[in-house]
Amino acid sequence: MAKTQLNVRVDEDTARAARERALERGMSVNRYIEELVRQDTGEAGHTFVEAAADFMKQYESVFAEEFGAAHEGRGEGSREHRNEGRR
């Protein structure tokens, strides 16, 4: 993605806080501000959901094998079994 320069004026306390927080996180002030804006606009959350969906697609068979077998093996304790007597 192409970068655009944005000049912002803030008071000295805000500038100091931004520098300190960026340093604590091991990133530049530019990157810190960029991430704050993304979080505020919801882009970070949307990106996370997309990445999680991609992960699940990639490992769907592994999860199905692992957890599908566990679900089938519940026997009498399963919800399906408990609900049979209610029908």
LINTA-V155011 format. One line per field, one symbol per residue. ss: DSSP state (@ for helix, = for strand, . for the rest). A space follows every 50 residues. Layout:
ss=???
This chain:
ss=...........@@@@@@@@@@@@@@...@@@@@@@@@@@@@.@@@@@@@@ @@@@@@@@.@@@@@@@@@@@@@..@@@.@@@@@@...
